[in-house]
Amino acid sequence: MRLATALFVASTALAGCMQDLGPAGDMLARDAAKGVVNAAVQARFPGVDARPLTDCIIDNASSTEIVQIAEAALTGPDQATTNLIVTIAERPETLRCSVNNSLGLNL
């Protein structure tokens, strides 16, 4: 029960950081989310440099989505987190970004 309470408090604090700390909170949440997304991409595509796709996913996520993903850094990713990452990855702007990053283009 203490673990659940601690996780709740930590995730609430993370969500609050983004709003209360302005740019610093945004960077904190984005960094936490990047770790979760990077691990998810590496799990799906072993041996591939996940960073370019991770950056595109984070850059095309809303602030609410970033907080949801960042919370998984504290609680551990679940199927909902994976589904959210896939949804963001399938967006046209994310796909365009991924192709541009992979090929070094600027379309």
BALOBA-1460 file (C-alpha; in Angstrom, 3 decimals):
// residues 107
<rec num="1" residu="m" x="0.000" y="0.000" z="0.000"/>
<rec num="2" residu="r" x="2.866" y="2.371" z="0.755"/>
<rec num="3" residu="l" x="4.344" y="1.749" z="-2.682"/>
<rec num="4" residu="a" x="1.045" y="2.585" z="-4.374"/>
<rec num="5" residu="t" x="0.774" y="5.770" z="-2.344"/>
<rec num="6" residu="a" x="4.348" y="6.765" z="-3.133"/>
<rec num="7" residu="l" x="3.807" y="6.148" z="-6.835"/>
<rec num="8" residu="f" x="0.620" y="8.192" z="-6.789"/>
<rec num="9" residu="v" x="2.344" y="11.077" z="-5.044"/>
<rec num="10" residu="a" x="5.311" y="10.902" z="-7.431"/>
<rec num="11" residu="s" x="3.138" y="10.850" z="-10.539"/>
<rec num="12" residu="t" x="1.032" y="13.722" z="-9.225"/>
<rec num="13" residu="a" x="4.183" y="15.670" z="-8.470"/>
<rec num="14" residu="l" x="5.487" y="14.993" z="-11.970"/>
<rec num="15" residu="a" x="2.249" y="16.234" z="-13.527"/>
<rec num="16" residu="g" x="2.393" y="19.296" z="-11.301"/>
<rec num="17" residu="c" x="6.043" y="19.943" z="-12.134"/>
<rec num="18" residu="m" x="5.247" y="20.479" z="-15.746"/>
<rec num="19" residu="q" x="2.755" y="23.217" z="-14.923"/>
<rec num="20" residu="d" x="4.415" y="24.718" z="-11.852"/>
<rec num="21" residu="l" x="7.989" y="24.790" z="-13.093"/>
<rec num="22" residu="g" x="7.279" y="26.010" z="-16.624"/>
<rec num="23" residu="p" x="10.114" y="25.167" z="-19.003"/>
<rec num="24" residu="a" x="12.033" y="23.232" z="-16.334"/>
<rec num="25" residu="g" x="9.007" y="21.045" z="-15.622"/>
<rec num="26" residu="d" x="8.484" y="20.526" z="-19.337"/>
<rec num="27" residu="m" x="12.090" y="19.386" z="-19.752"/>
<rec num="28" residu="l" x="11.794" y="17.064" z="-16.746"/>
<rec num="29" residu="a" x="8.662" y="15.429" z="-18.154"/>
<rec num="30" residu="r" x="10.111" y="15.237" z="-21.692"/>
<rec num="31" residu="d" x="13.313" y="13.599" z="-20.430"/>
<rec num="32" residu="a" x="11.361" y="11.039" z="-18.406"/>
<rec num="33" residu="a" x="9.073" y="10.349" z="-21.369"/>
<rec num="34" residu="k" x="12.048" y="9.982" z="-23.715"/>
<rec num="35" residu="g" x="13.438" y="7.206" z="-21.547"/>
<rec num="36" residu="v" x="10.139" y="5.320" z="-21.669"/>
<rec num="37" residu="v" x="9.674" y="5.832" z="-25.416"/>
<rec num="38" residu="n" x="13.269" y="4.907" z="-26.198"/>
<rec num="39" residu="a" x="12.941" y="1.630" z="-24.269"/>
<rec num="40" residu="a" x="9.653" y="0.838" z="-26.051"/>
<rec num="41" residu="v" x="11.140" y="1.521" z="-29.486"/>
<rec num="42" residu="q" x="14.236" y="-0.553" z="-28.725"/>
<rec num="43" residu="a" x="12.029" y="-3.429" z="-27.564"/>
<rec num="44" residu="r" x="10.073" y="-3.353" z="-30.829"/>
<rec num="45" residu="f" x="13.102" y="-2.807" z="-33.071"/>
<rec num="46" residu="p" x="16.168" y="-4.391" z="-31.447"/>
<rec num="47" residu="g" x="19.491" y="-3.246" z="-32.849"/>
<rec num="48" residu="v" x="18.055" y="-0.041" z="-34.343"/>
<rec num="49" residu="d" x="19.088" y="3.385" z="-33.069"/>
<rec num="50" residu="a" x="15.844" y="4.400" z="-31.371"/>
<rec num="51" residu="r" x="16.813" y="8.006" z="-30.648"/>
<rec num="52" residu="p" x="15.606" y="9.580" z="-33.922"/>
<rec num="53" residu="l" x="12.190" y="7.927" z="-33.667"/>
<rec num="54" residu="t" x="12.004" y="8.694" z="-29.959"/>
<rec num="55" residu="d" x="12.663" y="12.378" z="-30.653"/>
<rec num="56" residu="c" x="9.938" y="12.442" z="-33.318"/>
<rec num="57" residu="i" x="7.425" y="10.776" z="-31.020"/>
<rec num="58" residu="i" x="8.150" y="13.204" z="-28.188"/>
<rec num="59" residu="d" x="8.102" y="16.213" z="-30.523"/>
<rec num="60" residu="n" x="4.676" y="15.201" z="-31.847"/>
<rec num="61" residu="a" x="3.094" y="14.370" z="-28.482"/>
<rec num="62" residu="s" x="0.880" y="16.821" z="-26.642"/>
<rec num="63" residu="s" x="1.900" y="17.994" z="-23.192"/>
<rec num="64" residu="t" x="-0.789" y="15.760" z="-21.677"/>
<rec num="65" residu="e" x="0.554" y="12.761" z="-23.585"/>
<rec num="66" residu="i" x="4.100" y="13.531" z="-22.492"/>
<rec num="67" residu="v" x="3.012" y="13.562" z="-18.844"/>
<rec num="68" residu="q" x="1.141" y="10.262" z="-19.309"/>
<rec num="69" residu="i" x="4.230" y="8.653" z="-20.814"/>
<rec num="70" residu="a" x="6.544" y="10.216" z="-18.217"/>
<rec num="71" residu="e" x="4.421" y="8.748" z="-15.420"/>
<rec num="72" residu="a" x="5.341" y="5.310" z="-16.786"/>
<rec num="73" residu="a" x="8.955" y="6.101" z="-15.856"/>
<rec num="74" residu="l" x="7.776" y="5.946" z="-12.227"/>
<rec num="75" residu="t" x="5.147" y="3.230" z="-12.395"/>
<rec num="76" residu="g" x="6.494" y="1.121" z="-15.236"/>
<rec num="77" residu="p" x="5.022" y="1.089" z="-18.723"/>
<rec num="78" residu="d" x="1.809" y="-0.820" z="-19.302"/>
<rec num="79" residu="q" x="-0.263" y="-1.628" z="-22.367"/>
<rec num="80" residu="a" x="-1.928" y="1.795" z="-22.281"/>
<rec num="81" residu="t" x="1.508" y="3.447" z="-22.419"/>
<rec num="82" residu="t" x="2.548" y="1.275" z="-25.348"/>
<rec num="83" residu="n" x="-0.714" y="2.002" z="-27.161"/>
<rec num="84" residu="l" x="-0.221" y="5.738" z="-26.658"/>
<rec num="85" residu="i" x="3.334" y="5.594" z="-28.001"/>
<rec num="86" residu="v" x="2.165" y="3.636" z="-31.069"/>
<rec num="87" residu="t" x="-0.687" y="6.097" z="-31.665"/>
<rec num="88" residu="i" x="1.719" y="9.035" z="-31.615"/>
<rec num="89" residu="a" x="4.204" y="7.158" z="-33.830"/>
<rec num="90" residu="e" x="1.503" y="6.565" z="-36.451"/>
<rec num="91" residu="r" x="0.617" y="10.247" z="-36.848"/>
<rec num="92" residu="p" x="1.520" y="11.692" z="-40.267"/>
<rec num="93" residu="e" x="3.818" y="14.348" z="-38.771"/>
<rec num="94" residu="t" x="5.622" y="11.747" z="-36.669"/>
<rec num="95" residu="l" x="6.072" y="9.484" z="-39.694"/>
<rec num="96" residu="r" x="7.368" y="12.398" z="-41.774"/>
<rec num="97" residu="c" x="9.781" y="13.347" z="-39.011"/>
<rec num="98" residu="s" x="10.995" y="9.747" z="-38.722"/>
<rec num="99" residu="v" x="11.667" y="9.471" z="-42.452"/>
<rec num="100" residu="n" x="13.457" y="12.814" z="-42.471"/>
<rec num="101" residu="n" x="15.622" y="11.828" z="-39.486"/>
<rec num="102" residu="s" x="16.394" y="8.405" z="-40.913"/>
<rec num="103" residu="l" x="17.362" y="9.644" z="-44.361"/>
<rec num="104" residu="g" x="18.812" y="12.985" z="-43.351"/>
<rec num="105" residu="l" x="16.202" y="14.812" z="-45.450"/>
<rec num="106" residu="n" x="14.199" y="17.892" z="-44.723"/>
<rec num="107" residu="l" x="10.879" y="17.279" z="-46.430"/>
